[in-house]
Amino acid sequence: MSGEPFKVWQCRTCGYIYDEAAGDPVEGLAPGTRWSEIPADWICPMCGTPKADFDMIEL
Ligand SMILES: [Zn+2]
């Protein structure tokens, strides 16, 4: 544990949620994968929006 709270990111286009705590195993992202660890060329699995167009959100 790094002590850093997990964050949640949302696609601006379709509303897809990426929760660092949950990851997205279907996309090959293990639970606990930080946003910063996801490749820069990763795109939204729902609509193809670039990673750069996601916003961090507060739940
Ligand atoms: Zn999307």
N, CA, C, O and the ligand as a Tripos MOL2 file, in Angstrom:
@<TRIPOS>MOLECULE
protein
  237   235    60     0     0
PROTEIN
NO_CHARGES

@<TRIPOS>ATOM
      1 N           0.8420   -1.2050    0.0000 N.3       1 MET1
      2 CA          0.0000    0.0000    0.0000 C.3       1 MET1
      3 C           0.8710    1.2460    0.0000 C.2       1 MET1
      4 O           1.7670    1.3820    0.8330 O.2       1 MET1
      5 N           0.6140    2.1400   -0.9160 N.am      2 SER2
      6 CA          1.3710    3.3750   -0.9870 C.3       2 SER2
      7 C           0.8010    4.4170   -0.0390 C.2       2 SER2
      8 O           1.4820    5.3820    0.3080 O.2       2 SER2
      9 N          -0.4400    4.2300    0.3810 N.am      3 GLY3
     10 CA         -1.0950    5.2160    1.2210 C.3       3 GLY3
     11 C          -1.8950    6.2260    0.4300 C.2       3 GLY3
     12 O          -2.7290    6.9440    0.9820 O.2       3 GLY3
     13 N          -1.6370    6.2800   -0.8680 N.am      4 GLU4
     14 CA         -2.3790    7.2020   -1.7370 C.3       4 GLU4
     15 C          -3.7830    6.6530   -1.9840 C.2       4 GLU4
     16 O          -3.9320    5.5040   -2.4000 O.2       4 GLU4
     17 N          -4.8120    7.4610   -1.7330 N.am      5 PRO5
     18 CA         -6.1700    6.9460   -1.9790 C.3       5 PRO5
     19 C          -6.3820    6.6330   -3.4550 C.2       5 PRO5
     20 O          -5.8650    7.3230   -4.3340 O.2       5 PRO5
     21 N          -7.1450    5.5910   -3.7060 N.am      6 PHE6
     22 CA         -7.4900    5.2870   -5.0960 C.3       6 PHE6
     23 C          -8.4010    6.3700   -5.6450 C.2       6 PHE6
     24 O          -9.2280    6.9360   -4.9300 O.2       6 PHE6
     25 N          -8.2300    6.6450   -6.9290 N.am      7 LYS7
     26 CA         -9.0430    7.6590   -7.5870 C.3       7 LYS7
     27 C          -9.9440    7.0210   -8.6380 C.2       7 LYS7
     28 O          -9.7610    5.8740   -9.0470 O.2       7 LYS7
     29 N         -10.9220    7.8170   -9.0520 N.am      8 VAL8
     30 CA        -11.8820    7.3650  -10.0540 C.3       8 VAL8
     31 C         -11.8500    8.3460  -11.2200 C.2       8 VAL8
     32 O         -11.8540    9.5620  -11.0280 O.2       8 VAL8
     33 N         -11.8180    7.7990  -12.4290 N.am      9 TRP9
     34 CA        -11.7370    8.6190  -13.6420 C.3       9 TRP9
     35 C         -12.9360    8.3130  -14.5200 C.2       9 TRP9
     36 O         -13.3970    7.1740  -14.6010 O.2       9 TRP9
     37 N         -13.4330    9.3600  -15.1800 N.am     10 GLN10
     38 CA        -14.6260    9.1840  -16.0110 C.3      10 GLN10
     39 C         -14.3870    9.7090  -17.4240 C.2      10 GLN10
     40 O         -13.8120   10.7790  -17.6210 O.2      10 GLN10
     41 N         -14.8410    8.9330  -18.3920 N.am     11 CYS11
     42 CA        -14.7810    9.3460  -19.7970 C.3      11 CYS11
     43 C         -15.7440   10.5060  -20.0260 C.2      11 CYS11
     44 O         -16.9200   10.4330  -19.6710 O.2      11 CYS11
     45 N         -15.2220   11.5820  -20.6260 N.am     12 ARG12
     46 CA        -16.0730   12.7580  -20.8890 C.3      12 ARG12
     47 C         -17.1350   12.4680  -21.9290 C.2      12 ARG12
     48 O         -18.1910   13.1000  -21.9490 O.2      12 ARG12
     49 N         -16.8490   11.5080  -22.7940 N.am     13 THR13
     50 CA        -17.7470   11.2690  -23.9220 C.3      13 THR13
     51 C         -18.9160   10.3720  -23.5510 C.2      13 THR13
     52 O         -20.0680   10.7010  -23.8330 O.2      13 THR13
     53 N         -18.6220    9.2260  -22.9130 N.am     14 CYS14
     54 CA        -19.6870    8.2420  -22.7000 C.3      14 CYS14
     55 C         -20.0050    7.9910  -21.2380 C.2      14 CYS14
     56 O         -20.9940    7.3310  -20.9200 O.2      14 CYS14
     57 N         -19.1680    8.5140  -20.3410 N.am     15 GLY15
     58 CA        -19.4520    8.3290  -18.9250 C.3      15 GLY15
     59 C         -18.8760    7.0610  -18.3310 C.2      15 GLY15
     60 O         -19.1160    6.7590  -17.1620 O.2      15 GLY15
     61 N         -18.1070    6.3030  -19.1310 N.am     16 TYR16
     62 CA        -17.4400    5.1050  -18.6050 C.3      16 TYR16
     63 C         -16.5910    5.4810  -17.3930 C.2      16 TYR16
     64 O         -15.9030    6.5020  -17.3960 O.2      16 TYR16
     65 N         -16.6510    4.6460  -16.3630 N.am     17 ILE17
     66 CA        -15.9180    4.9010  -15.1250 C.3      17 ILE17
     67 C         -14.7400    3.9490  -15.0150 C.2      17 ILE17
     68 O         -14.8930    2.7370  -15.1720 O.2      17 ILE17
     69 N         -13.5560    4.5050  -14.7430 N.am     18 TYR18
     70 CA        -12.4110    3.6690  -14.3810 C.3      18 TYR18
     71 C         -12.0780    3.9240  -12.9180 C.2      18 TYR18
     72 O         -11.6810    5.0250  -12.5370 O.2      18 TYR18
     73 N         -12.2450    2.8950  -12.1160 N.am     19 ASP19
     74 CA        -11.9590    2.9710  -10.6810 C.3      19 ASP19
     75 C         -10.6350    2.2530  -10.4350 C.2      19 ASP19
     76 O         -10.5180    1.0520  -10.6790 O.2      19 ASP19
     77 N          -9.6430    2.9910   -9.9520 N.am     20 GLU20
     78 CA         -8.3160    2.3890   -9.7340 C.3      20 GLU20
     79 C          -8.3840    1.1880   -8.8030 C.2      20 GLU20
     80 O          -7.6550    0.2150   -8.9960 O.2      20 GLU20
     81 N          -9.2380    1.2400   -7.8090 N.am     21 ALA21
     82 CA         -9.3480    0.1420   -6.8490 C.3      21 ALA21
     83 C          -9.8650   -1.1290   -7.5130 C.2      21 ALA21
     84 O          -9.4580   -2.2390   -7.1680 O.2      21 ALA21
     85 N         -10.7670   -0.9470   -8.4680 N.am     22 ALA22
     86 CA        -11.3890   -2.1010   -9.1200 C.3      22 ALA22
     87 C         -10.6510   -2.5340  -10.3800 C.2      22 ALA22
     88 O         -10.7460   -3.6900  -10.7950 O.2      22 ALA22
     89 N          -9.9080   -1.5960  -10.9920 N.am     23 GLY23
     90 CA         -9.2690   -1.9010  -12.2630 C.3      23 GLY23
     91 C         -10.3110   -2.2280  -13.3220 C.2      23 GLY23
     92 O         -11.4900   -1.9080  -13.1730 O.2      23 GLY23
     93 N          -9.8600   -2.8660  -14.3850 N.am     24 ASP24
     94 CA        -10.7770   -3.3500  -15.4140 C.3      24 ASP24
     95 C         -10.1720   -4.6240  -15.9860 C.2      24 ASP24
     96 O          -9.5280   -4.6090  -17.0350 O.2      24 ASP24
     97 N         -10.3930   -5.7360  -15.2710 N.am     25 PRO25
     98 CA         -9.7440   -7.0060  -15.6540 C.3      25 PRO25
     99 C         -10.0330   -7.4140  -17.0960 C.2      25 PRO25
    100 O          -9.1990   -8.0570  -17.7340 O.2      25 PRO25
    101 N         -11.1910   -7.0520  -17.6110 N.am     26 VAL26
    102 CA        -11.5270   -7.3810  -18.9930 C.3      26 VAL26
    103 C         -10.5470   -6.7050  -19.9570 C.2      26 VAL26
    104 O         -10.2360   -7.2310  -21.0250 O.2      26 VAL26
    105 N         -10.0700   -5.5250  -19.5480 N.am     27 GLU27
    106 CA         -9.1270   -4.7590  -20.3670 C.3      27 GLU27
    107 C          -7.6730   -5.0620  -20.0090 C.2      27 GLU27
    108 O          -6.7530   -4.4400  -20.5400 O.2      27 GLU27
    109 N          -7.4740   -6.0140  -19.1120 N.am     28 GLY28
    110 CA         -6.1200   -6.3710  -18.7230 C.3      28 GLY28
    111 C          -5.5300   -5.4730  -17.6570 C.2      28 GLY28
    112 O          -4.3170   -5.4620  -17.4470 O.2      28 GLY28
    113 N          -6.3920   -4.7130  -16.9780 N.am     29 LEU29
    114 CA         -5.9280   -3.8150  -15.9170 C.3      29 LEU29
    115 C          -6.3290   -4.4250  -14.5710 C.2      29 LEU29
    116 O          -7.5120   -4.4930  -14.2350 O.2      29 LEU29
    117 N          -5.3350   -4.8640  -13.8160 N.am     30 ALA30
    118 CA         -5.6120   -5.5310  -12.5480 C.3      30 ALA30
    119 C          -6.1680   -4.5410  -11.5300 C.2      30 ALA30
    120 O          -5.8690   -3.3490  -11.5930 O.2      30 ALA30
    121 N          -6.9730   -5.0310  -10.5940 N.am     31 PRO31
    122 CA         -7.4200   -4.1490   -9.5070 C.3      31 PRO31
    123 C          -6.2300   -3.4830   -8.8280 C.2      31 PRO31
    124 O          -5.2310   -4.1360   -8.5260 O.2      31 PRO31
    125 N          -6.3430   -2.1860   -8.5910 N.am     32 GLY32
    126 CA         -5.2620   -1.4450   -7.9700 C.3      32 GLY32
    127 C          -4.3420   -0.7670   -8.9710 C.2      32 GLY32
    128 O          -3.3990   -0.0830   -8.5730 O.2      32 GLY32
    129 N          -4.5980   -0.9440  -10.2710 N.am     33 THR33
    130 CA         -3.7830   -0.2720  -11.2930 C.3      33 THR33
    131 C          -4.0730    1.2240  -11.2780 C.2      33 THR33
    132 O          -5.2090    1.6560  -11.4740 O.2      33 THR33
    133 N          -3.0290    1.9980  -11.0430 N.am     34 ARG34
    134 CA         -3.1770    3.4550  -10.9850 C.3      34 ARG34
    135 C          -3.3510    4.0310  -12.3830 C.2      34 ARG34
    136 O          -2.8660    3.4840  -13.3740 O.2      34 ARG34
    137 N          -4.0520    5.1400  -12.4260 N.am     35 TRP35
    138 CA         -4.2550    5.8380  -13.7060 C.3      35 TRP35
    139 C          -2.9080    6.1270  -14.3680 C.2      35 TRP35
    140 O          -2.7600    5.9920  -15.5830 O.2      35 TRP35
    141 N          -1.9290    6.5250  -13.5530 N.am     36 SER36
    142 CA         -0.6080    6.8870  -14.0790 C.3      36 SER36
    143 C           0.1290    5.6800  -14.6570 C.2      36 SER36
    144 O           1.0860    5.8370  -15.4150 O.2      36 SER36
    145 N          -0.3210    4.4730  -14.2970 N.am     37 GLU37
    146 CA          0.3450    3.2610  -14.7850 C.3      37 GLU37
    147 C          -0.2630    2.7650  -16.0970 C.2      37 GLU37
    148 O           0.2840    1.8710  -16.7440 O.2      37 GLU37
    149 N          -1.3910    3.3470  -16.4810 N.am     38 ILE38
    150 CA         -2.0400    2.9380  -17.7230 C.3      38 ILE38
    151 C          -1.3390    3.6190  -18.8890 C.2      38 ILE38
    152 O          -1.0750    4.8190  -18.8240 O.2      38 ILE38
    153 N          -1.0310    2.8860  -19.9540 N.am     39 PRO39
    154 CA         -0.3180    3.5030  -21.0890 C.3      39 PRO39
    155 C          -1.0370    4.7320  -21.6320 C.2      39 PRO39
    156 O          -2.2660    4.8000  -21.6330 O.2      39 PRO39
    157 N          -0.2570    5.6940  -22.0910 N.am     40 ALA40
    158 CA         -0.8060    6.9590  -22.5940 C.3      40 ALA40
    159 C          -1.6850    6.7490  -23.8180 C.2      40 ALA40
    160 O          -2.5490    7.5720  -24.1200 O.2      40 ALA40
    161 N          -1.4610    5.6390  -24.5230 N.am     41 ASP41
    162 CA         -2.2510    5.4080  -25.7390 C.3      41 ASP41
    163 C          -3.4950    4.5540  -25.4670 C.2      41 ASP41
    164 O          -4.1930    4.1410  -26.3940 O.2      41 ASP41
    165 N          -3.7560    4.3020  -24.1990 N.am     42 TRP42
    166 CA         -4.9740    3.5770  -23.8310 C.3      42 TRP42
    167 C          -6.1940    4.4320  -24.2010 C.2      42 TRP42
    168 O          -6.1720    5.6580  -24.0950 O.2      42 TRP42
    169 N          -7.2370    3.7590  -24.6310 N.am     43 ILE43
    170 CA         -8.4660    4.4850  -24.9840 C.3      43 ILE43
    171 C          -9.6450    3.8800  -24.2500 C.2      43 ILE43
    172 O          -9.5960    2.7350  -23.7990 O.2      43 ILE43
    173 N         -10.7030    4.6610  -24.1380 N.am     44 CYS44
    174 CA        -11.9170    4.1960  -23.4870 C.3      44 CYS44
    175 C         -12.4150    2.9240  -24.1740 C.2      44 CYS44
    176 O         -12.5940    2.9050  -25.3920 O.2      44 CYS44
    177 N         -12.6390    1.8580  -23.3930 N.am     45 PRO45
    178 CA        -13.0980    0.6030  -24.0000 C.3      45 PRO45
    179 C         -14.5260    0.6720  -24.5350 C.2      45 PRO45
    180 O         -14.9550   -0.1860  -25.3070 O.2      45 PRO45
    181 N         -15.2440    1.6940  -24.1180 N.am     46 MET46
    182 CA        -16.6340    1.8240  -24.5560 C.3      46 MET46
    183 C         -16.7690    2.6480  -25.8380 C.2      46 MET46
    184 O         -17.5750    2.3180  -26.7090 O.2      46 MET46
    185 N         -15.9730    3.7270  -25.9530 N.am     47 CYS47
    186 CA        -16.1890    4.6430  -27.0780 C.3      47 CYS47
    187 C         -14.9060    5.0720  -27.7880 C.2      47 CYS47
    188 O         -14.9740    5.7500  -28.8130 O.2      47 CYS47
    189 N         -13.7370    4.6890  -27.2630 N.am     48 GLY48
    190 CA        -12.4940    5.0140  -27.9530 C.3      48 GLY48
    191 C         -11.9320    6.3890  -27.6620 C.2      48 GLY48
    192 O         -10.9760    6.8130  -28.3100 O.2      48 GLY48
    193 N         -12.5040    7.0940  -26.7020 N.am     49 THR49
    194 CA        -11.9750    8.4120  -26.3200 C.3      49 THR49
    195 C         -10.5750    8.2520  -25.7180 C.2      49 THR49
    196 O         -10.3480    7.3380  -24.9250 O.2      49 THR49
    197 N          -9.6330    9.1340  -26.0870 N.am     50 PRO50
    198 CA         -8.2770    9.0350  -25.5350 C.3      50 PRO50
    199 C          -8.2460    9.2180  -24.0170 C.2      50 PRO50
    200 O          -9.0810    9.9060  -23.4310 O.2      50 PRO50
    201 N          -7.2570    8.5790  -23.4090 N.am     51 LYS51
    202 CA         -7.0620    8.6860  -21.9620 C.3      51 LYS51
    203 C          -6.9930   10.1470  -21.4960 C.2      51 LYS51
    204 O          -7.4530   10.4800  -20.4030 O.2      51 LYS51
    205 N          -6.4150   11.0100  -22.3360 N.am     52 ALA52
    206 CA         -6.2400   12.4190  -21.9800 C.3      52 ALA52
    207 C          -7.5760   13.1430  -21.8040 C.2      52 ALA52
    208 O          -7.6330   14.2080  -21.1900 O.2      52 ALA52
    209 N          -8.6350   12.5670  -22.3380 N.am     53 ASP53
    210 CA         -9.9560   13.2140  -22.2440 C.3      53 ASP53
    211 C         -10.8320   12.6090  -21.1600 C.2      53 ASP53
    212 O         -12.0580   12.7060  -21.2100 O.2      53 ASP53
    213 N         -10.1950   11.9870  -20.1850 N.am     54 PHE54
    214 CA        -10.9120   11.5430  -18.9950 C.3      54 PHE54
    215 C         -10.7330   12.5950  -17.9110 C.2      54 PHE54
    216 O          -9.7260   13.3020  -17.8740 O.2      54 PHE54
    217 N         -11.7200   12.6880  -17.0300 N.am     55 ASP55
    218 CA        -11.6330   13.5930  -15.8910 C.3      55 ASP55
    219 C         -11.6420   12.7960  -14.5890 C.2      55 ASP55
    220 O         -12.3650   11.8080  -14.4590 O.2      55 ASP55
    221 N         -10.8320   13.2350  -13.6300 N.am     56 MET56
    222 CA        -10.8960   12.6390  -12.3040 C.3      56 MET56
    223 C         -12.1730   13.1290  -11.6350 C.2      56 MET56
    224 O         -12.4980   14.3140  -11.6980 O.2      56 MET56
    225 N         -12.8830   12.2290  -11.0050 N.am     57 ILE57
    226 CA        -14.1300   12.6300  -10.3540 C.3      57 ILE57
    227 C         -14.1160   12.2170   -8.8870 C.2      57 ILE57
    228 O         -13.3740   11.3280   -8.4700 O.2      57 ILE57
    229 N         -14.9580   12.8900   -8.1300 N.am     58 GLU58
    230 CA        -15.1480   12.5490   -6.7300 C.3      58 GLU58
    231 C         -16.4630   11.7990   -6.6140 C.2      58 GLU58
    232 O         -17.4810   12.2320   -7.1550 O.2      58 GLU58
    233 N         -16.4420   10.6910   -5.9180 N.am     59 LEU59
    234 CA        -17.6960    9.9420   -5.7540 C.3      59 LEU59
    235 C         -18.3870   10.4060   -4.4750 C.2      59 LEU59
    236 O         -19.4620    9.9080   -4.1390 O.2      59 LEU59
    237 ZN        -15.9660    6.5290  -23.3270 Zn       60 ZN60
@<TRIPOS>BOND
     1     1     2 1
     2     2     3 1
     3     3     4 2
     4     3     5 am
     5     5     6 1
     6     6     7 1
     7     7     8 2
     8     7     9 am
     9     9    10 1
    10    10    11 1
    11    11    12 2
    12    11    13 am
    13    13    14 1
    14    14    15 1
    15    15    16 2
    16    15    17 am
    17    17    18 1
    18    18    19 1
    19    19    20 2
    20    19    21 am
    21    21    22 1
    22    22    23 1
    23    23    24 2
    24    23    25 am
    25    25    26 1
    26    26    27 1
    27    27    28 2
    28    27    29 am
    29    29    30 1
    30    30    31 1
    31    31    32 2
    32    31    33 am
    33    33    34 1
    34    34    35 1
    35    35    36 2
    36    35    37 am
    37    37    38 1
    38    38    39 1
    39    39    40 2
    40    39    41 am
    41    41    42 1
    42    42    43 1
    43    43    44 2
    44    43    45 am
    45    45    46 1
    46    46    47 1
    47    47    48 2
    48    47    49 am
    49    49    50 1
    50    50    51 1
    51    51    52 2
    52    51    53 am
    53    53    54 1
    54    54    55 1
    55    55    56 2
    56    55    57 am
    57    57    58 1
    58    58    59 1
    59    59    60 2
    60    59    61 am
    61    61    62 1
    62    62    63 1
    63    63    64 2
    64    63    65 am
    65    65    66 1
    66    66    67 1
    67    67    68 2
    68    67    69 am
    69    69    70 1
    70    70    71 1
    71    71    72 2
    72    71    73 am
    73    73    74 1
    74    74    75 1
    75    75    76 2
    76    75    77 am
    77    77    78 1
    78    78    79 1
    79    79    80 2
    80    79    81 am
    81    81    82 1
    82    82    83 1
    83    83    84 2
    84    83    85 am
    85    85    86 1
    86    86    87 1
    87    87    88 2
    88    87    89 am
    89    89    90 1
    90    90    91 1
    91    91    92 2
    92    91    93 am
    93    93    94 1
    94    94    95 1
    95    95    96 2
    96    95    97 am
    97    97    98 1
    98    98    99 1
    99    99   100 2
   100    99   101 am
   101   101   102 1
   102   102   103 1
   103   103   104 2
   104   103   105 am
   105   105   106 1
   106   106   107 1
   107   107   108 2
   108   107   109 am
   109   109   110 1
   110   110   111 1
   111   111   112 2
   112   111   113 am
   113   113   114 1
   114   114   115 1
   115   115   116 2
   116   115   117 am
   117   117   118 1
   118   118   119 1
   119   119   120 2
   120   119   121 am
   121   121   122 1
   122   122   123 1
   123   123   124 2
   124   123   125 am
   125   125   126 1
   126   126   127 1
   127   127   128 2
   128   127   129 am
   129   129   130 1
   130   130   131 1
   131   131   132 2
   132   131   133 am
   133   133   134 1
   134   134   135 1
   135   135   136 2
   136   135   137 am
   137   137   138 1
   138   138   139 1
   139   139   140 2
   140   139   141 am
   141   141   142 1
   142   142   143 1
   143   143   144 2
   144   143   145 am
   145   145   146 1
   146   146   147 1
   147   147   148 2
   148   147   149 am
   149   149   150 1
   150   150   151 1
   151   151   152 2
   152   151   153 am
   153   153   154 1
   154   154   155 1
   155   155   156 2
   156   155   157 am
   157   157   158 1
   158   158   159 1
   159   159   160 2
   160   159   161 am
   161   161   162 1
   162   162   163 1
   163   163   164 2
   164   163   165 am
   165   165   166 1
   166   166   167 1
   167   167   168 2
   168   167   169 am
   169   169   170 1
   170   170   171 1
   171   171   172 2
   172   171   173 am
   173   173   174 1
   174   174   175 1
   175   175   176 2
   176   175   177 am
   177   177   178 1
   178   178   179 1
   179   179   180 2
   180   179   181 am
   181   181   182 1
   182   182   183 1
   183   183   184 2
   184   183   185 am
   185   185   186 1
   186   186   187 1
   187   187   188 2
   188   187   189 am
   189   189   190 1
   190   190   191 1
   191   191   192 2
   192   191   193 am
   193   193   194 1
   194   194   195 1
   195   195   196 2
   196   195   197 am
   197   197   198 1
   198   198   199 1
   199   199   200 2
   200   199   201 am
   201   201   202 1
   202   202   203 1
   203   203   204 2
   204   203   205 am
   205   205   206 1
   206   206   207 1
   207   207   208 2
   208   207   209 am
   209   209   210 1
   210   210   211 1
   211   211   212 2
   212   211   213 am
   213   213   214 1
   214   214   215 1
   215   215   216 2
   216   215   217 am
   217   217   218 1
   218   218   219 1
   219   219   220 2
   220   219   221 am
   221   221   222 1
   222   222   223 1
   223   223   224 2
   224   223   225 am
   225   225   226 1
   226   226   227 1
   227   227   228 2
   228   227   229 am
   229   229   230 1
   230   230   231 1
   231   231   232 2
   232   231   233 am
   233   233   234 1
   234   234   235 1
   235   235   236 2
@<TRIPOS>SUBSTRUCTURE
     1 MET1         2 RESIDUE 1 A MET
     2 SER2         6 RESIDUE 1 A SER
     3 GLY3        10 RESIDUE 1 A GLY
     4 GLU4        14 RESIDUE 1 A GLU
     5 PRO5        18 RESIDUE 1 A PRO
     6 PHE6        22 RESIDUE 1 A PHE
     7 LYS7        26 RESIDUE 1 A LYS
     8 VAL8        30 RESIDUE 1 A VAL
     9 TRP9        34 RESIDUE 1 A TRP
    10 GLN10       38 RESIDUE 1 A GLN
    11 CYS11       42 RESIDUE 1 A CYS
    12 ARG12       46 RESIDUE 1 A ARG
    13 THR13       50 RESIDUE 1 A THR
    14 CYS14       54 RESIDUE 1 A CYS
    15 GLY15       58 RESIDUE 1 A GLY
    16 TYR16       62 RESIDUE 1 A TYR
    17 ILE17       66 RESIDUE 1 A ILE
    18 TYR18       70 RESIDUE 1 A TYR
    19 ASP19       74 RESIDUE 1 A ASP
    20 GLU20       78 RESIDUE 1 A GLU
    21 ALA21       82 RESIDUE 1 A ALA
    22 ALA22       86 RESIDUE 1 A ALA
    23 GLY23       90 RESIDUE 1 A GLY
    24 ASP24       94 RESIDUE 1 A ASP
    25 PRO25       98 RESIDUE 1 A PRO
    26 VAL26      102 RESIDUE 1 A VAL
    27 GLU27      106 RESIDUE 1 A GLU
    28 GLY28      110 RESIDUE 1 A GLY
    29 LEU29      114 RESIDUE 1 A LEU
    30 ALA30      118 RESIDUE 1 A ALA
    31 PRO31      122 RESIDUE 1 A PRO
    32 GLY32      126 RESIDUE 1 A GLY
    33 THR33      130 RESIDUE 1 A THR
    34 ARG34      134 RESIDUE 1 A ARG
    35 TRP35      138 RESIDUE 1 A TRP
    36 SER36      142 RESIDUE 1 A SER
    37 GLU37      146 RESIDUE 1 A GLU
    38 ILE38      150 RESIDUE 1 A ILE
    39 PRO39      154 RESIDUE 1 A PRO
    40 ALA40      158 RESIDUE 1 A ALA
    41 ASP41      162 RESIDUE 1 A ASP
    42 TRP42      166 RESIDUE 1 A TRP
    43 ILE43      170 RESIDUE 1 A ILE
    44 CYS44      174 RESIDUE 1 A CYS
    45 PRO45      178 RESIDUE 1 A PRO
    46 MET46      182 RESIDUE 1 A MET
    47 CYS47      186 RESIDUE 1 A CYS
    48 GLY48      190 RESIDUE 1 A GLY
    49 THR49      194 RESIDUE 1 A THR
    50 PRO50      198 RESIDUE 1 A PRO
    51 LYS51      202 RESIDUE 1 A LYS
    52 ALA52      206 RESIDUE 1 A ALA
    53 ASP53      210 RESIDUE 1 A ASP
    54 PHE54      214 RESIDUE 1 A PHE
    55 ASP55      218 RESIDUE 1 A ASP
    56 MET56      222 RESIDUE 1 A MET
    57 ILE57      226 RESIDUE 1 A ILE
    58 GLU58      230 RESIDUE 1 A GLU
    59 LEU59      234 RESIDUE 1 A LEU
    60 ZN60       237 GROUP 0 **** ****
